[in-house]
Amino acid sequence: MPNTKSAIKRERKIKVRTAHNKAKRSELKTVIRRYKEALAANSSNKEELLKLAIKKLDKAASKNLIHKNKASRKKSQLMKALNAAQAANN
């Protein structure tokens, strides 16, 4: 239990930030999942979903929600999946 007034406020702030970060991480995972589903279904909007996923990954990395190397790795994996799907279709 926090004893000081500042520690109590700090605990409140941590709860708010944790909820915000959790929501943003969940949103990021959802965007990536939707892209993978579109890729599997060979949907016509897969390139748009890829752009959105990359945008969300960059934003998350810039806000220190995820590490910049993780964002780079995820972007690479998503692009690699798109290239493999396009090669399979041709």
N, C-alpha and C positions, 0 to 999 in steps of 0.2 A: 504494500500500500504506500502510495506517495505521501510524504509528510508535509512538504512545503507547498505553498500556493503555486509556485512556478512548476513544480513537478506534476501537480494535478493538471495544470494547463498543458504541459508537455504531453501527458498521457492522452488528453483529449485530442490534441493535434495529431498525434501518432495514429489514433483510431481513424480519423478523417482521411489522412494521407494513405493509410493502408487500404481503406475501402476504395479510394480513388484509383490507386495503383492496381488493385485487384481487378477492378472493372476495365481498366485500360488493357491489362494483360489478356483478359478474357475476350475483349473486342479484337485484339490482335490475333488470337488463336482462331476466332470465328472467321475472320477474313481469310486467313491461310487455309482453313478447312474448306471454305466455299470455293476457293481457287482450285484446290485439289479435286473437289467433287466435279467442278466444271471441266477440269482437265481429263478426268476419268470418263466423263460423259461426252467428251469431244464437243463441248458447247462452243458457240460462236463468240461468246464474250470472255473467253479465257484470258486474252491479252489485256483487256480492261481490268479484270480481276487481279492479274499479275501486277499491273501498274499500281492498283490500290494497295495491294499487299506490300509492295516495295515502299510505297509512300508511308504506310503505317509503321513498317519496320524502321525506316530512317527516323521517323518522328519519335518512336519509342527509344531508339538509341540516343537521340539528341537530348531527350529528357531523362536519361539515365534509368529508364525503366528496364531496359535490357542492356547488356554489354555491347559495345560497338562491333566486336568480333563476332558475336552471336548473330547480330543483325546481318553482317556481311556473309556469314556462313549460310544463314537461312535464305538470303537473296540468291546466292549461288545455287543452292539446292533447288529452289523454285525455277530458276532459269534452266537448269540442267534437265529438270522434269519436262519443261515445255519443249526444249530442243529434242529430247528423246521421243516425246509424243508426236512432234511434227515429222521426225524422221520415220517413225513407224507408219504414219499416214501416207507418206509419199512412196 
